[in-house]
Amino acid sequence: MRWIRAGLALLCYGVLGVAQAAFPERPLRLIVPFAAGSGLDKLARATGERLSREMGQSVVIENVSGAGGNVGLDTVMRAPKDGYTLLMATTGIMVINPHLYKRQKRNPLTDLAVVGPVQTATNVLAVRADLPINNLAQFIAYAKANPGKLTYGSSGIGSSSHLSAVLLAQMAGIELSHVPYRGSAAAASDFLGGRLDFMMDGAAQYVNLAPAGKFRILGTTSKKRFETLPSWTPLAESGLPGFDVSIWSAIMVPEGTPAPALKTLRQAMAKIVAEPDFRTAVSPDLPFQMSASNFEAFLITENAKWEKLVRDSGTSADGH
């Protein structure tokens, strides 16, 4: 009987190992918490294509927008914890929204598990070319001489494009006028049409438009000079020491996802972000190469930084 029991145990162990090794056995879902056509959507599709190749299964992109990304977050949290539903998470979803939406019941830092970071980017300070502003010092001087006159758009209350300007106003001691939009594309359109004075938004949508002469880039929001944008000076180096706003994205799954599935997903993502062609796909942004454990520690630091900024500025999205 002992031999029979031992044999059955080995058989069960072997079956379990085969089941675990087989992940994934069907297509995966990658939830994008913003509309189709957005910068994050394009990044998700580039990532999903490569993830599909690595996993040997199709990756279906699903756009589930609303509430600054929280609707997409809830969609993932309601899904089975089996590794088949992934979230393309952002700085906003992970470390800004929890402090903006006081009634939010979910805590992304504890309710989600890290698969891996995907991309990191910088915002830029872009100013209309017809304004008498050629550098950060002139921008601050103009704002002080015209309190509240300079208008800027953002992709919504509490977005990185909004909070970048909030931080700028705090550190420079100036007053700026915020016009929230339902997405960065609409805000950028009004800026390029001359209906807004400046923007602090992702570099990717401005880098190719800069030579057209409709606006000037006064600097980047990253603390250090951004590798793919060497000619654009960080605001931290041109008059606002310590200014630091970097934005990033990451693949997350519900906490409680089986360890074998999580390991397989992490290995695939680590390989993807290390590939030269992925660097080309996300340019001028950069692949975010960091281990899952180091990224978990990074999230704690980022959460503390954004919590302080939201609290000190009195920004809230409750009721919106």
PAZAPA-4460 file (N, C-alpha, C; in steps of 0.05 Angstrom, whole numbers, plus 32768, in hexadecimal, padded with zeros to 4 digits):
% residues 320
    n_x    n_y    n_z   ca_x   ca_y   ca_z    c_x    c_y    c_z   seq   type   mol
   8010   7FE8   8000   8000   8000   8000   8011   8019   8000     1      M     A
   8028   8017   800F   803A   802E   8010   8043   8035   7FF3     2      R     A
   804A   8020   7FE4   8054   8024   7FC9   803E   802F   7FB7     3      W     A
   8026   8026   7FBB   800F   8030   7FAB   800B   804E   7FB1     4      I     A
   800B   8054   7FCC   8007   8071   7FD3   801D   8082   7FC9     5      R     A
   8035   8079   7FCA   804C   8088   7FC0   804A   808C   7FA2     6      A     A
   8041   8077   7F94   803D   8079   7F77   8028   808D   7F70     7      G     A
   8012   808D   7F7F   7FFC   80A0   7F7A   8005   80BC   7F7F     8      L     A
   8015   80C0   7F94   801F   80DB   7F9B   8030   80E5   7F85     9      A     A
   8042   80D4   7F7B   8053   80DC   7F65   8043   80E3   7F4C    10      L     A
   802E   80D2   7F47   801E   80D7   7F2F   800F   80F2   7F32    11      L     A
   8004   80F8   7F4A   7FF7   8111   7F4E   800A   8129   7F4B    12      C     A
   8022   8125   7F56   8036   813A   7F54   803D   8140   7F37    13      Y     A
   8040   812A   7F28   8046   812C   7F0B   8031   813A   7EFC    14      G     A
   8017   8133   7F02   8001   8140   7EF4   8000   815D   7EFB    15      V     A
   8004   8164   7F15   8004   8180   7F1D   801A   818F   7F0F    16      L     A
   8032   8183   7F0C   8048   8191   7EFF   8042   8196   7EE2    17      G     A
   8035   8182   7ED4   802E   8186   7EB8   801A   819D   7EB6    18      V     A
   8006   819E   7EC9   7FF2   81B3   7EC8   7FFE   81CE   7ECB    19      A     A
   8011   81D0   7EDE   801E   81EA   7EE2   802F   81F2   7ECA    20      Q     A
   803D   81DF   7EBF   804F   81E5   7EA9   8040   81ED   7E90    21      A     A
   8027   81E5   7E8F   8017   81EA   7E77   800D   8207   7E75    22      A     A
   800F   8216   7E8B   8005   8232   7E8A   8015   8242   7E75    23      F     A
   8008   8250   7E64   7FEB   8253   7E61   7FDF   823F   7E4D    24      P     A
   7FC8   8236   7E52   7FBA   8223   7E41   7FA5   8230   7E2F    25      E     A
   7FA0   8249   7E33   7F8C   8258   7E23   7F95   8275   7E20    26      R     A
   7F87   8285   7E10   7F8E   82A1   7E0D   7F8D   82B1   7E27    27      P     A
   7F9D   82C6   7E28   7F9E   82D7   7E40   7F90   82F1   7E39    28      L     A
   7F86   82FF   7E4D   7F7A   831A   7E4A   7F8C   832E   7E57    29      R     A
   7F92   8344   7E48   7FA1   835A   7E52   7F8E   8372   7E53    30      L     A
   7F86   837A   7E6B   7F73   8390   7E6F   7F82   83AA   7E6E    31      I     A
   7F7A   83BC   7E5B   7F85   83D7   7E59   7F70   83EA   7E65    32      V     A
   7F76   83F8   7E7A   7F62   8408   7E88   7F5D   8423   7E7C    33      P     A
   7F64   8426   7E63   7F5F   843F   7E54   7F55   8439   7E38    34      F     A
   7F4C   844D   7E2A   7F3F   8449   7E10   7F53   843F   7DFB    35      A     A
   7F47   8432   7DE7   7F57   842A   7DD0   7F63   8442   7DC2    36      A     A
   7F7C   8440   7DB9   7F89   8456   7DAB   7F9A   8467   7DBD    37      G     A
   7F97   8463   7DD8   7FA8   8472   7DEA   7FC4   8468   7DEA    38      S     A
   7FD6   8477   7DF6   7FF2   846F   7DF7   7FF5   8454   7E05    39      G     A
   7FE6   8450   7E1B   7FE8   8437   7E2A   7FDD   8420   7E19    40      L     A
   7FC9   8425   7E0A   7FBD   8411   7DF9   7FD2   8407   7DE4    41      D     A
   7FE0   841A   7DD8   7FF4   8413   7DC4   800B   8403   7DD1    42      K     A
   8012   840B   7DE9   8027   83FC   7DF8   801E   83E0   7DFE    43      L     A
   8005   83DE   7E07   7FFA   83C4   7E0E   7FF9   83B1   7DF6    44      A     A
   7FF3   83BC   7DDF   7FF2   83AB   7DC7   800E   83A2   7DBE    45      R     A
   8021   83B3   7DC1   803D   83AB   7DBB   8046   8396   7DCF    46      A     A
   803F   8399   7DE8   8046   8386   7DFD   8037   836C   7DF9    47      T     A
   801D   836E   7DF4   800D   8356   7DF1   8017   8345   7DDA    48      G     A
   801F   8351   7DC4   8029   8342   7DAD   8041   8332   7DB4    49      E     A
   8053   833E   7DC3   806B   8330   7DCB   8066   831B   7DE1    50      R     A
   8053   8321   7DF3   804C   830E   7E08   803F   82F5   7DFB    51      L     A
   802F   82FA   7DE7   8022   82E4   7DD9   8037   82D1   7DCD    52      S     A
   804B   82DD   7DC2   8061   82CD   7DB6   8070   82BD   7DCB    53      R     A
   8075   82C9   7DE2   8084   82BC   7DF7   8073   82A6   7E05    54      E     A
   8059   82AB   7E08   8048   8298   7E16   803C   8282   7E04    55      M     A
   803D   8286   7DEA   8031   8272   7DD8   8013   8272   7DD8    56      G     A
   8007   8288   7DE1   7FEA   828C   7DE1   7FE4   82A9   7DD9    57      Q     A
   7FCD   82AD   7DCD   7FC5   82C8   7DC6   7FC0   82D8   7DDF    58      S     A
   7FC5   82F2   7DDD   7FBF   8305   7DF3   7FAB   8319   7DE8    59      V     A
   7F93   8318   7DF4   7F7D   8329   7DEB   7F7D   8343   7DFA    60      V     A
   7F7F   8359   7DEC   7F7E   8374   7DF9   7F61   837D   7DFD    61      I     A
   7F5A   8384   7E15   7F40   838E   7E1B   7F42   83A9   7E28    62      E     A
   7F35   83BD   7E1B   7F35   83D9   7E26   7F1D   83DC   7E38    63      N     A
   7F23   83E1   7E51   7F0E   83E5   7E66   7F14   83FF   7E74    64      V     A
   7F09   8415   7E6A   7F11   8430   7E74   7EFC   843A   7E88    65      S     A
   7F04   844F   7E97   7EF2   845C   7EAA   7EFF   8460   7EC5    66      G     A
   7EF7   8476   7ED2   7F00   847D   7EED   7F1E   847C   7EF0    67      A     A
   7F2C   8488   7EDC   7F49   848B   7EDE   7F57   8470   7EDD    68      G     A
   7F4A   845B   7ED3   7F57   8441   7ED1   7F4B   842E   7EE6    69      G     A
   7F3B   8437   7EF9   7F31   8426   7F0E   7F1D   8411   7F04    70      N     A
   7F0F   8417   7EEF   7EFC   8403   7EE4   7F0B   83EB   7ED9    71      V     A
   7F21   83F0   7ECB   7F32   83DA   7EC2   7F3E   83CB   7ED9    72      G     A
   7F46   83D9   7EED   7F51   83CC   7F05   7F3D   83B9   7F11    73      L     A
   7F24   83C2   7F14   7F0F   83B2   7F20   7F0A   8399   7F0F    74      D     A
   7F0B   839C   7EF4   7F07   8386   7EE2   7F1B   8370   7EE7    75      T     A
   7F34   8377   7EEB   7F49   8364   7EF0   7F45   8357   7F0C    76      V     A
   7F3D   8367   7F1F   7F3A   835D   7F3B   7F23   8349   7F3D    77      M     A
   7F0F   834C   7F2B   7EF8   8339   7F2C   7EFE   8320   7F1C    78      R     A
   7F14   831F   7F0D   7F1A   8308   7EFC   7F26   82F1   7F0E    79      A     A
   7F24   82D9   7F04   7F30   82C2   7F13   7F4E   82C7   7F17    80      P     A
   7F58   82BE   7F2D   7F75   82C1   7F33   7F84   82AA   7F28    81      K     A
   7F85   82A9   7F0D   7F92   8292   7F00   7FA8   8299   7EED    82      D     A
   7FAE   82B3   7EEB   7FC4   82BC   7ED9   7FBB   82C2   7EBD    83      G     A
   7FA1   82BF   7EB7   7F98   82C3   7E9C   7F8D   82E0   7E97    84      Y     A
   7F8A   82EF   7EAC   7F81   830B   7EA9   7F96   831E   7EB4    85      T     A
   7FA1   832F   7EA3   7FB7   8340   7EAB   7FAE   835E   7EA9    86      L     A
   7FBA   836F   7EB7   7FB4   838B   7EB7   7FCD   839B   7EAD    87      L     A
   7FC9   83AD   7E99   7FDD   83C0   7E92   7FDA   83D8   7EA5    88      M     A
   7FE9   83D7   7EBA   7FE7   83EB   7ECF   7FF8   8403   7EC9    89      A     A
   7FF1   8419   7ED6   8000   8432   7ED2   8007   843E   7EED    90      T     A
   8017   8453   7EEC   801E   8463   7F04   8004   846B   7F12    91      T     A
   7FF1   8475   7F02   7FD8   847F   7F0D   7FC8   846A   7F1C    92      G     A
   7FC5   8453   7F0F   7FB5   843E   7F1B   7FC2   8433   7F35    93      I     A
   7FDC   8430   7F34   7FEA   8423   7F4B   7FEF   8435   7F62    94      M     A
   7FF8   844E   7F5E   8001   845E   7F74   7FF5   847B   7F76    95      V     A
   7FE3   8482   7F63   7FD6   849C   7F65   7FB9   8499   7F6C    96      I     A
   7FAA   8488   7F5D   7F8D   8485   7F62   7F86   847E   7F7E    97      N     A
   7F95   846C   7F8C   7F8E   8466   7FA7   7F8C   847E   7FBA    98      P     A
   7F9A   8493   7FB3   7F9A   84AB   7FC4   7F86   84C0   7FB9    99      H     A
   7F7E   84BD   7FA0   7F6B   84CF   7F94   7F4E   84C7   7F9A   100      L     A
   7F4A   84AD   7F98   7F2F   84A2   7F9C   7F2D   8496   7FB8   101      Y     A
   7F25   84A7   7FCB   7F25   849F   7FE7   7F12   8488   7FEC   102      K     A
   7EFD   8485   7FDB   7EE9   8470   7FDF   7EF1   8456   7FD1   103      R     A
   7F08   8456   7FC4   7F10   843E   7FB6   7F16   8428   7FCA   104      Q     A
   7F0A   8411   7FC6   7F0D   83FB   7FD9   7F26   83EA   7FD4   105      K     A
   7F2F   83EA   7FBB   7F46   83D9   7FB4   7F60   83E7   7FB8   106      R     A
   7F74   83D8   7FC1   7F8F   83E3   7FC4   7FA1   83D4   7FB0   107      N     A
   7FA8   83E0   7F9A   7FB8   83D3   7F85   7FD3   83C7   7F90   108      P     A
   7FDE   83D4   7FA4   7FF8   83CB   7FAE   7FF6   83B1   7FBD   109      L     A
   7FDF   83AB   7FC7   7FDC   8391   7FD5   7FC9   837E   7FC6   110      T     A
   7FB8   8388   7FB5   7FA5   8377   7FA7   7FB0   836D   7F8C   111      D     A
   7FC7   8377   7F83   7FD2   836F   7F6A   7FEE   8364   7F6F   112      L     A
   7FF7   8351   7F5D   8012   8347   7F5E   8021   834F   7F45   113      A     A
   803A   8355   7F48   804A   835F   7F32   8052   8348   7F1F   114      V     A
   804C   834C   7F05   8058   833B   7EF0   8072   8348   7EE8   115      V     A
   8071   8362   7EE2   808A   8370   7EDB   8085   838C   7ED0   116      G     A
   8097   839E   7ED5   8095   83B9   7EC8   8098   83B6   7EAA   117      P     A
   808D   83C9   7E9C   808D   83C8   7E7E   809D   83E0   7E73   118      V     A
   8095   83F8   7E7B   80A0   8410   7E6E   80A2   8426   7E82   119      Q     A
   80B5   8438   7E7E   80B7   8450   7E8E   80BA   8468   7E7B   120      T     A
   80AF   847E   7E83   80AE   8496   7E71   80B1   84AF   7E82   121      A     A
   80B4   84C5   7E74   80B4   84DF   7E81   809F   84F1   7E74   122      T     A
   8094   8503   7E84   8084   8518   7E79   8096   852F   7E70   123      N     A
   808B   8541   7E60   809A   8559   7E58   8089   8571   7E5E   124      V     A
   8097   8588   7E61   808A   85A2   7E64   808B   85AF   7E48   125      L     A
   8074   85B0   7E3B   8072   85BB   7E20   8061   85D5   7E21   126      A     A
   806B   85EA   7E15   805E   8605   7E17   8059   860F   7DFB   127      V     A
   8042   861C   7DF7   803B   8627   7DDD   8052   8639   7DD3   128      R     A
   8058   8637   7DB9   806E   8645   7DAD   806A   8663   7DAC   129      A     A
   8050   866C   7DAC   804B   8689   7DAA   804C   8698   7DC5   130      D     A
   8052   8689   7DDA   8055   8696   7DF4   8072   869E   7DF8   131      L     A
   8077   86B4   7E06   8093   86BE   7E0A   80A1   86AE   7E1F   132      P     A
   80A2   8694   7E1B   80AE   8682   7E2F   80C1   866E   7E20   133      I     A
   80DA   8670   7E27   80EE   865F   7E1A   80FC   864B   7E2D   134      N     A
   80F8   864F   7E47   8105   863D   7E5A   80F5   863C   7E74   135      N     A
   80FD   862C   7E86   80EE   8628   7E9F   80ED   8642   7EAF   136      L     A
   8103   8650   7EB1   8104   8669   7EC0   80F0   867D   7EB5   137      A     A
   80EE   867F   7E9B   80DA   8692   7E8F   80BE   8688   7E93   138      Q     A
   80BA   866E   7E93   809F   8663   7E99   8096   866B   7EB5   139      F     A
   80A8   8668   7EC8   80A1   866E   7EE4   809D   868C   7EE7   140      I     A
   80AD   869C   7EDA   80AA   86B9   7EDC   8090   86C2   7ED0   141      A     A
   8089   86B6   7EB9   8070   86BD   7EAC   8058   86B6   7EBD   142      Y     A
   8059   869E   7EC9   8043   8694   7EDA   8040   86A6   7EF3   143      A     A
   8056   86B0   7EFE   8055   86C1   7F16   804A   86DD   7F0E   144      K     A
   8050   86E6   7EF6   8045   86FF   7EED   8028   86FE   7EE4   145      A     A
   801F   86E5   7EDE   8003   86E1   7ED5   7FF7   86CA   7EE4   146      N     A
   7FF1   86CD   7EFE   7FE6   86B7   7F0F   7FCD   86AB   7F03   147      P     A
   7FCE   8691   7EFF   7FB6   8682   7EF6   7FB0   8685   7ED8   148      G     A
   7FC1   8694   7ECA   7FBB   8699   7EAD   7FC4   8681   7E9C   149      K     A
   7FDA   8674   7EA3   7FE4   865E   7E93   7FD2   8646   7E96   150      L     A
   7FC7   863C   7E80   7FB4   8625   7E81   7FC2   860C   7E77   151      T     A
   7FBB   85F5   7E83   7FC6   85DC   7E79   7FB0   85C6   7E7A   152      Y     A
   7FB3   85B3   7E69   7FA0   859D   7E68   7FAC   8584   7E73   153      G     A
   7F9C   8571   7E7A   7FA5   8557   7E84   7F91   8541   7E7C   154      S     A
   7F99   8529   7E80   7F87   8512   7E7A   7F73   850D   7E91   155      S     A
   7F72   851F   7EA4   7F5E   851C   7EB9   7F6A   8524   7ED4   156      G     A
   7F58   8529   7EE7   7F61   852F   7F02   7F71   8518   7F0F   157      I     A
   7F88   851F   7F18   7F9A   850B   7F25   7FAB   84FC   7F12   158      G     A
   7FA9   8501   7EF8   7FBB   84F4   7EE5   7FD7   84FF   7EE8   159      S     A
   7FEB   84F1   7EDD   8007   84FB   7EE0   800A   8515   7ED2   160      S     A
   7FFB   851A   7EBC   7FFD   8534   7EAE   7FF2   854B   7EC0   161      S     A
   7FDE   8545   7ED0   7FD3   8558   7EE3   7FE7   855C   7EFA   162      H     A
   7FEF   8547   7F07   7FFF   8549   7F1F   801B   8553   7F19   163      L     A
   8025   854F   7F00   803F   855B   7EF9   803E   8579   7EFB   164      S     A
   8028   8585   7EF1   8024   85A2   7EF2   801F   85AB   7F0F   165      A     A
   8011   859B   7F1E   800C   85A1   7F3B   8027   85A3   7F49   166      V     A
   8038   8590   7F44   8053   8590   7F51   8063   85A8   7F48   167      L     A
   8061   85AE   7F2E   806F   85C6   7F23   8066   85DF   7F31   168      L     A
   804C   85E2   7F34   8041   85FA   7F41   804A   85FC   7F5E   169      A     A
   804A   85E5   7F6C   8052   85E4   7F88   806F   85ED   7F8B   170      Q     A
   8080   85E1   7F7B   809D   85E5   7F7E   80A5   8601   7F75   171      M     A
   8097   860C   7F61   809E   8626   7F56   808F   863D   7F63   172      A     A
   807B   8636   7F73   806B   864B   7F80   805A   865B   7F6D   173      G     A
   804D   864E   7F5A   803E   865B   7F46   8021   8650   7F45   174      I     A
   800F   865F   7F37   7FF4   8656   7F34   7FEE   8650   7F17   175      E     A
   7FE4   8638   7F12   7FDE   862F   7EF7   7FC1   8626   7EF5   176      L     A
   7FB5   8627   7EDD   7F99   8620   7EDA   7F96   8605   7ECB   177      S     A
   7F89   85F2   7ED9   7F86   85D7   7ECF   7F6C   85D3   7EC0   178      H     A
   7F6E   85C6   7EA8   7F56   85BF   7E98   7F57   85A1   7E94   179      V     A
   7F48   8591   7EA3   7F48   8574   7EA0   7F39   856B   7E87   180      P     A
   7F43   8556   7E7A   7F36   854B   7E62   7F30   852D   7E67   181      Y     A
   7F22   8521   7E55   7F1C   8504   7E57   7F32   84F5   7E47   182      R     A
   7F4A   84FA   7E4C   7F60   84ED   7E3E   7F75   8500   7E34   183      G     A
   7F8D   84F7   7E31   7FA3   8509   7E29   7FA1   8511   7E0C   184      S     A
   7F95   8501   7DFB   7F94   8508   7DDF   7F83   8521   7DDA   185      A     A
   7F6D   8524   7DE9   7F5C   853C   7DE6   7F6A   8554   7DF0   186      A     A
   7F78   8551   7E07   7F87   8568   7E12   7F9E   8571   7DFF   187      A     A
   7FAC   855D   7DF4   7FC2   8563   7DE2   7FB7   8571   7DC9   188      A     A
   7FA0   8569   7DBF   7F94   8575   7DA8   7F8E   8593   7DAC   189      S     A
   7F83   8599   7DC3   7F7D   85B5   7DCA   7F96   85C5   7DCE   190      D     A
   7FAB   85B8   7DD9   7FC4   85C6   7DDD   7FD0   85CD   7DC1   191      F     A
   7FD1   85B9   7DAF   7FDC   85BE   7D95   7FCC   85D2   7D85   192      L     A
   7FB2   85D4   7D8C   7FA0   85E7   7D7F   7FA1   8603   7D8B   193      G     A
   7FB2   8606   7D9F   7FB6   8621   7DAB   7FA2   8628   7DC0   194      G     A
   7F92   8615   7DC9   7F7E   861B   7DDE   7F87   8616   7DFA   195      R     A
   7F9F   860C   7DFD   7FAC   8609   7E17   7FC8   8614   7E15   196      L     A
   7FD3   861E   7E2C   7FED   862A   7E2B   8004   8617   7E2E   197      D     A
   8000   8602   7E3D   8016   85EE   7E40   800B   85D3   7E48   198      F     A
   801C   85BF   7E46   8016   85A3   7E4E   802D   8597   7E5C   199      M     A
   8027   8585   7E6F   803C   8575   7E7B   8032   8558   7E78   200      M     A
   803A   854C   7E62   802F   8532   7E5B   8046   8520   7E50   201      D     A
   803F   8507   7E4A   8053   84F4   7E40   8063   84FE   7E28   202      G     A
   807D   84FA   7E29   808E   8503   7E13   8088   84F7   7DF8   203      A     A
   807E   84DE   7DF8   807A   84CF   7DDF   8069   84DE   7DCB   204      A     A
   8054   84EC   7DD4   8042   84F8   7DC1   804B   8514   7DB8   205      Q     A
   8062   851E   7DC4   806C   8538   7DBD   8087   8538   7DAE   206      Y     A
   8096   8522   7DB2   80B1   8522   7DA7   80B1   8526   7D89   207      V     A
   809F   851A   7D7A   809F   851C   7D5D   8092   8536   7D53   208      N     A
   8083   8543   7D65   8076   855C   7D5D   8086   8575   7D63   209      L     A
   809A   8572   7D74   80AA   8589   7D7D   80B6   8599   7D66   210      A     A
   80C1   858D   7D51   80CD   859C   7D3B   80B9   85AD   7D2C   211      P     A
   809F   85A8   7D2E   808B   85B7   7D1F   8089   85D4   7D28   212      A     A
   8093   85DB   7D40   8094   85F6   7D49   807B   8601   7D57   213      G     A
   8068   85EF   7D5D   804F   85F9   7D6A   8053   85FC   7D89   214      K     A
   8068   85EF   7D93   806D   85F1   7DB0   808B   85EE   7DB5   215      F     A
   8093   85F4   7DCD   80AF   85F1   7DD6   80AF   85DD   7DED   216      R     A
   80C3   85CC   7DED   80C7   85BA   7E04   80DA   85C8   7E17   217      I     A
   80D1   85CD   7E2F   80E2   85DA   7E43   80F1   85C7   7E55   218      L     A
   80E9   85AE   7E54   80F8   859A   7E64   80E7   8581   7E69   219      G     A
   80F4   856E   7E75   80E8   8554   7E7D   80E3   8553   7E9B   220      T     A
   80D0   8542   7EA3   80CA   8541   7EBF   80DA   852B   7ECE   221      T     A
   80E9   851B   7EC0   80F9   8506   7ECD   8110   8514   7EDC   222      S     A
   8118   8508   7EF2   812D   8514   7F02   8148   8516   7EF3   223      K     A
   814D   8501   7EE4   8166   8500   7ED4   815F   8503   7EB7   224      K     A
   8173   850B   7EA7   816F   850D   7E8A   8166   84F3   7E7F   225      R     A
   8150   84F4   7E6F   8145   84DB   7E64   8156   84D2   7E4D   226      F     A
   815D   84B8   7E4E   8170   84AD   7E3C   816A   84B1   7E1E   227      E     A
   8151   84AF   7E16   8149   84B2   7DFA   8144   84CF   7DF2   228      T     A
   8145   84E1   7E05   8140   84FE   7E00   8157   850F   7E0C   229      L     A
   816F   850A   7E03   8187   8517   7E0F   8188   8535   7E0D   230      P     A
   817A   8540   7DF9   817B   855D   7DF5   8167   856D   7E06   231      S     A
   8155   855E   7E14   8141   856B   7E24   8149   856A   7E42   232      W     A
   814C   8581   7E4E   8156   8583   7E69   8141   857E   7E7E   233      T     A
   8146   856D   7E92   8133   8569   7EA8   812E   8584   7EB7   234      P     A
   8115   8588   7EBF   810E   859F   7ECE   811F   85A1   7EE8   235      L     A
   8126   8589   7EF2   8137   8588   7F0A   8152   8595   7F06   236      A     A
   815B   8597   7EED   8175   85A2   7EE7   8173   85BF   7EDE   237      E     A
   815B   85C9   7EDA   8158   85E4   7ECF   8149   85F7   7EE1   238      S     A
   8149   85F2   7EFB   813C   8605   7F0D   812B   85F9   7F22   239      G     A
   8124   85DF   7F21   8113   85D2   7F35   8121   85B9   7F40   240      L     A
   8136   85BC   7F50   8144   85A5   7F5A   8131   8592   7F69   241      P     A
   8134   8578   7F63   8123   8564   7F70   8109   855E   7F61   242      G     A
   8103   856D   7F4C   80EA   8567   7F3D   80ED   854C   7F30   243      F     A
   80DA   853B   7F35   80DC   8520   7F2A   80C0   8513   7F26   244      D     A
   80B8   8511   7F0D   80A0   8503   7F06   80A6   84F0   7EEF   245      V     A
   80A7   84D7   7EF5   80AA   84C2   7EE0   8091   84B2   7EE0   246      S     A
   8089   84A9   7EC8   8071   8498   7EC6   8079   847D   7EBB   247      I     A
   806A   8469   7EC1   8071   844E   7EBA   8058   843C   7EB7   248      W     A
   805C   8425   7EAD   8047   8411   7EAB   8052   83F6   7EB3   249      S     A
   803F   83E4   7EBA   8048   83C9   7EC3   8031   83B5   7EBE   250      A     A
   8038   839C   7EBB   8024   8387   7EB9   801F   837C   7ED5   251      I     A
   8006   837B   7EDD   7FFF   8371   7EF8   7FE9   835B   7EF5   252      M     A
   7FE7   834A   7F09   7FD2   8336   7F0A   7FC7   8337   7F27   253      V     A
   7FAF   832B   7F2B   7FA4   832B   7F46   7FB6   831C   7F5A   254      P     A
   7FB9   8327   7F72   7FC8   8319   7F87   7FBA   82FE   7F8C   255      E     A
   7FCA   82E9   7F8F   7FBF   82CE   7F92   7FC1   82BE   7F79   256      G     A
   7FCB   82C9   7F64   7FD0   82BA   7F4B   7FE4   82A4   7F51   257      T     A
   7FE0   828C   7F48   7FF2   8276   7F4E   800F   827C   7F47   258      P     A
   8021   8274   7F59   803D   827A   7F55   8049   8270   7F3B   259      A     A
   8042   8258   7F31   804D   8250   7F17   8045   8262   7F00   260      P     A
   802C   826A   7F00   8022   827C   7EEB   8030   8297   7EEC   261      A     A
   8033   82A1   7F05   8040   82BB   7F09   805D   82BA   7F00   262      L     A
   806B   82A4   7F06   8087   82A0   7EFE   8089   82A0   7EE0   263      K     A
   8078   8292   7ED3   8079   8290   7EB5   8074   82AC   7EA9   264      T     A
   8061   82BB   7EB3   805B   82D5   7EA9   8073   82E8   7EAE   265      L     A
   807F   82E7   7EC5   8095   82F8   7ECC   80AD   82F2   7EBA   266      R     A
   80B2   82D9   7EB4   80C9   82D2   7EA3   80C4   82DD   7E87   267      Q     A
   80AC   82DB   7E7D   80A5   82E5   7E62   80A9   8303   7E61   268      A     A
   809F   8312   7E74   80A0   832F   7E74   80BD   8338   7E76   269      M     A
   80CD   832B   7E87   80E9   8333   7E8A   80F8   8330   7E70   270      A     A
   80F1   831B   7E61   80FE   8317   7E47   80F5   832C   7E33   271      K     A
   80DB   8333   7E33   80D0   8346   7E20   80DE   8362   7E23   272      I     A
   80DF   836C   7E3C   80EA   8387   7E40   8107   8389   7E3B   273      V     A
   8115   8372   7E3A   8132   8371   7E34   8138   8370   7E17   274      A     A
   8124   836C   7E06   8128   8369   7DE9   812D   8384   7DDC   275      E     A
   8141   8386   7DCA   8146   839F   7DBC   812E   83AA   7DAC   276      P     A
   811E   8398   7DA0   8108   83A1   7D90   80F2   83AD   7DA2   277      D     A
   80F0   83A6   7DBB   80DD   83B2   7DCD   80E5   83CE   7DD4   278      F     A
   80FE   83D3   7DD6   8109   83EE   7DDB   8101   8400   7DC4   279      R     A
   8103   83F6   7DAC   80FB   8406   7D94   80DD   840B   7D95   280      T     A
   80CE   83F7   7D9D   80B0   83F9   7D9C   80A6   840E   7DB0   281      A     A
   80B3   8412   7DC6   80A9   8425   7DDA   80B7   8441   7DD9   282      V     A
   80CB   8444   7DC8   80D9   845D   7DC6   80C6   8474   7DBF   283      S     A
   80CA   848C   7DCB   80E0   8495   7DDB   80DF   848D   7DF9   284      P     A
   80CB   847E   7E01   80CB   8473   7E1C   80DF   845D   7E1D   285      D     A
   80E3   8453   7E35   80F7   843E   7E39   80EB   8425   7E45   286      L     A
   80F5   840D   7E3D   80EC   83F5   7E4B   80F4   83F7   7E69   287      P     A
   80E4   83EE   7E7A   80E9   83F0   7E97   80F4   83D4   7EA0   288      F     A
   810E   83D2   7EA2   811A   83B9   7EA9   8120   83B9   7EC7   289      Q     A
   8110   83AA   7ED6   8113   83A8   7EF3   8106   838D   7EFC   290      M     A
   8112   8380   7F0E   8107   8367   7F18   80EC   836C   7F26   291      S     A
   80DC   8357   7F28   80C2   835A   7F35   80C5   8363   7F52   292      A     A
   80D8   8357   7F60   80DC   835E   7F7C   80E6   837B   7F80   293      S     A
   80F8   8384   7F6E   8101   83A0   7F70   80EB   83B3   7F68   294      N     A
   80DA   83AB   7F56   80C3   83BC   7F4E   80AF   83BE   7F65   295      F     A
   80AC   83A9   7F74   809A   83AB   7F8C   80A5   83C0   7F9F   296      E     A
   80BF   83C1   7FA4   80CB   83D5   7FB5   80C8   83F1   7FA9   297      A     A
   80CB   83F3   7F8F   80C8   840C   7F80   80AC   8417   7F84   298      F     A
   8098   8405   7F83   807C   840E   7F87   8077   841B   7FA2   299      L     A
   8084   8411   7FB6   8081   841C   7FD1   808B   8439   7FD1   300      I     A
   80A2   843D   7FC5   80AE   8458   7FC4   809C   846B   7FB3   301      T     A
   8093   8461   7F9C   8082   8471   7F8B   8068   8478   7F99   302      E     A
   805D   8465   7FA8   8044   846A   7FB6   8046   8480   7FCA   303      N     A
   805C   8480   7FD9   8061   8495   7FED   8064   84B0   7FE0   304      A     A
   8072   84B1   7FC9   8076   84CB   7FBB   805C   84D7   7FB2   305      K     A
   804C   84C6   7FA4   8033   84D0   7F99   801E   84D6   7FAF   306      W     A
   801E   84C6   7FC4   800B   84CB   7FDA   8010   84E7   7FE6   307      E     A
   8029   84EE   7FE9   8030   8508   7FF4   8027   851F   7FE2   308      K     A
   802C   851B   7FC7   8024   8530   7FB4   8006   8534   7FB4   309      L     A
   7FF7   851E   7FB3   7FDA   8520   7FB2   7FD0   852D   7FCC   310      V     A
   7FDB   8524   7FE2   7FD2   852F   7FFC   7FD8   854D   7FFE   311      R     A
   7FF1   8554   7FF8   7FF9   8570   7FFB   7FEA   8583   7FE8   312      D     A
   7FE2   8578   7FD1   7FD4   8589   7FBD   7FB6   858A   7FC2   313      S     A
   7FAC   8578   7FD2   7F8F   8578   7FD8   7F7F   856D   7FC0   314      G     A
   7F8D   855F   7FAD   7F7F   8554   7F96   7F6E   853C   7F9D   315      T     A
   7F55   853B   7F93   7F44   8525   7F98   7F33   8520   7F7F   316      S     A
   7F2E   8506   7F7A   7F1C   84FE   7F63   7F02   84F5   7F6D   317      A     A
   7EFC   84F4   7F87   7EE2   84EC   7F90   7ECC   84FE   7F86   318      D     A
   7EB8   84F1   7F7B   7EA2   8501   7F70   7EA5   8505   7F52   319      G     A
   7EBC   84FD   7F47   7EC1   8500   7F2A   7EBE   84E5   7F1C   320      H     A
***
